[in-house]
Amino acid sequence: MQNFNYYNPVNIIFGRGTISELPNLISKDSKILMTYGGGSIKKNGIYAQVKKALKGYSILEFSGIEPNPTYETCIKAVKIVKENDIDFLLAVGGGSVLDATKFISAASKFNDGDPWKLLSEAAEVKSALPLASVITLPATGSEMNCGAVMSKKSTNEKYPLADKYLFPQFSIIDPETTYSLPQKQVINGLVDTYVHVLEQYVTYNENAPLQNRQAESILLTIHEIAEKVLTESENYDAKADFFWCSTQALNGIINCGLPQDWTTHLIGHELTALYGIDHAQSIAIVLPRLWYNQKENKADKLIQYGKRVFNISDINRETALNTIINKTKDFFESLGIKTNLSDYGINSEDAAQKISQRFKERGTILGERENITPDDVKEILLNC
């Protein structure tokens, strides 16, 4: 096991009716900006619950945050924060709303030029506004980490952002808020959660049996509950298990002392930025092809994953590896998500050329072994 530091200050309030606890979590003197997306929280009653809980508080609202949040939208919220002396941000919605709110938090205190530099140049976050969330979609795990991902429409770029200042003070998770989610968002959330685990787990062996089994337990639970999550929209237990899997997948606990990959996500971000496909769609396309490209480098962990999650124990190593990769691809398809670029009208040669060129220009080398070059990225995408 490698050396590690683990820090996670997020207060999780989990369960039915927990939105009513907001007054116990936010000072009455706070001047709040409540952020949300396209208005679904007004249709499903979550907005009313939040407003009722915070009756008597000073609250301004900022709506219209996109499923892939953009710099152009969020910078408008930064202006509101500065003009109104906002001192607390409350994200109400899915991971995209919370990611956007993390950027707003950092950008509102950024005094070194264009806040886009926080993403494009990884400029230092020296301070940030306090933030918290009422999270309504299991997917990104943003409710219990300090990371975010943002896009810029004008340049078709998408970058991650992470800093210790961007942990939510608290996150309220009420599984009942997921009952009205569109099926597509539920499918995307299952895939996102599953791939988050795989990015941290399918790398190379270290002596970390506990972390391995923590990761495997999330994967096995997703397999166990997926059908109920998709077919029983108001199955509280299934939705609660799903939400906690999503949170645990990316709160840092399963990667303590271990190498991580994230190549699939970084290539997927480019696909989303250039072609507008959903994040979960992009990673479901890329992951199996990445594994084929890096099959030998990841062989030991792939074999372990195959045995412990799919019960694959083929004597022939090459056959087993191919079966494991195909089983993972088939699992994504079984959830209802397509796994080829052509399924979304994207030409693989066009994507391969554009994305590999971007990585060349940035000098980007990817992978847990730092061995995946822009030429490898081109080959991966040509096989998508």
BELHUZI-V827678 format. One record per backbone hydrogen bond with DSSP energy under -1.0 kcal/mol. CO is the residue of the C=O (numbers start at 1). NH is the residue of the N-H. Records with the same first field share a line. If there is no record, write none. Layout:
BEGIN
CO->NH ; NH
END
This chain:
BEGIN
11->171
13->173
15->18
17->20
18->21
19->22
21->24
22->25 ; 26
27->30
31->87 ; 88
32->60
33->90
34->62
35->92
36->65
37->64
39->42
40->44
41->47
45->49
46->50
47->51
48->52
49->53
50->54
52->55
54->57
58->32
60->34
62->36
69->151
70->74
71->75
74->78
75->79
76->80
77->81
78->82
79->83
80->84
81->86
88->33
89->132
90->35
91->134
93->136
94->98
95->99
96->100
97->101
98->102
99->103
100->104
101->105
102->106
103->107
104->108
105->129
106->109
107->110
114->117
115->118
116->119 ; 120
117->121 ; 123
130->89
131->169
132->91
133->172
134->93
141->144
142->145
146->163
148->161
150->159
151->71
152->156 ; 157
157->152
159->150
161->148
163->166
169->11
170->133
171->13
172->135
173->15
174->177
175->178
176->179
178->181
182->186
183->187
184->188
185->189
186->190
187->191
188->192
189->193
190->194
191->195
192->196
193->197
194->198
195->199
197->201
198->202
199->261
201->203
206->208
208->212
209->213
210->214
211->215
212->216
213->217
214->218
215->219
216->220
217->221
218->222
219->223
220->224
221->225
222->226
225->229
226->230
227->231
228->232
232->235
234->236
235->239
236->240
237->241
238->242
239->243
240->244
241->245
242->246
243->247
244->248
245->249
255->258
257->2
262->266
263->267
264->268
265->269
266->270
267->271
268->272
269->273
270->274
271->275
272->276
278->282
279->283
280->284
281->285
282->286
283->287
286->290
287->291
288->292
289->293
290->294
294->298
298->302
299->303
300->304
301->305
302->306
303->307
304->308
305->309
306->312
316->320
317->321
318->322
319->323
320->324
321->325
322->326
323->327
324->328
325->329
326->330
327->331
328->332
329->333
330->334
331->335
332->337
333->336
340->343
341->344 ; 346
342->345
347->351
348->352
349->353
350->354
351->355
352->356
353->357
354->358
355->359
356->360
357->361
358->362
359->364
366->372
367->370
372->366
373->377
374->378
375->379
376->380
377->381
378->382
379->383
381->384
384->341
END
